[in-house]
Amino acid sequence: MQVEWIEIRPSAAGDSKYAAGYNYDSEDEGFGPMPAMQQEMINSMSQAAGSYGGHLLAGEGDAMAEYVKSGMRIPRRGEVGITADQIEGLETLGYVMSGSRHRRMNAVRIRKENQVYSAEEKRALAMYNFEEKANRESMLVGDLREMLEKRQK
């Protein structure tokens, strides 16, 4: 079987880095995975990005908060991709997960988890206070309207 090569020369317009006859426009823009919409992610987060206190890596607090919001246990090193039930089963069999072996690393993990939990609790408390204030204001407005209606009659 004979393979025939055809040489494609650059266009004469001076654009020598592209082969002639090939359209390099937006033909393949839809190819491959599209990046996540950052604004949607920011709007869906309960905290501003990175507002979980110091000593956390970039995005670490946000990732931990996602686990907290979904009611899941925050995975330790080596546990990502394994469910909490599978981890419990492995630990009951006698396996020691890498994240629970080192006392110092465990202390750092617990401190980071507590930072995220306290930030989420503060957010929830602020939201509760906001809703209570809105309810009190709406009750007050309703009472004032009733009083005005009684005076007008």
C-alpha angles and dihedrals in degrees: 000000000000121000116208119208121208118199116223114203125206117262118266092237090087095257095124099160094072126061117246117254096027121110109222095179124111095310094119100034092111092051118111131006117326118229116254116264103258096201092055090051092049092049092050094052117094094214131043110263110278096008096125096100132266133309094049124118119243108288093000095111092047092050092048090048091055089059091047092050092051091049094244129137113258106249120235126219110303094016100089110120094024120101122235090248092054090049092050090049092051092047092050088052088058102261115141112217113226093239095059098048102077119063096206094046089048091052091052091049092050091049091051092047091050090051090055094044093050092048090050091047090051090050092049091048091049090049091049091049091048092052092047091050091049090050092050091049093049090049090050092049090049092050091049091050091051090050091050092048091051092050093049092055 
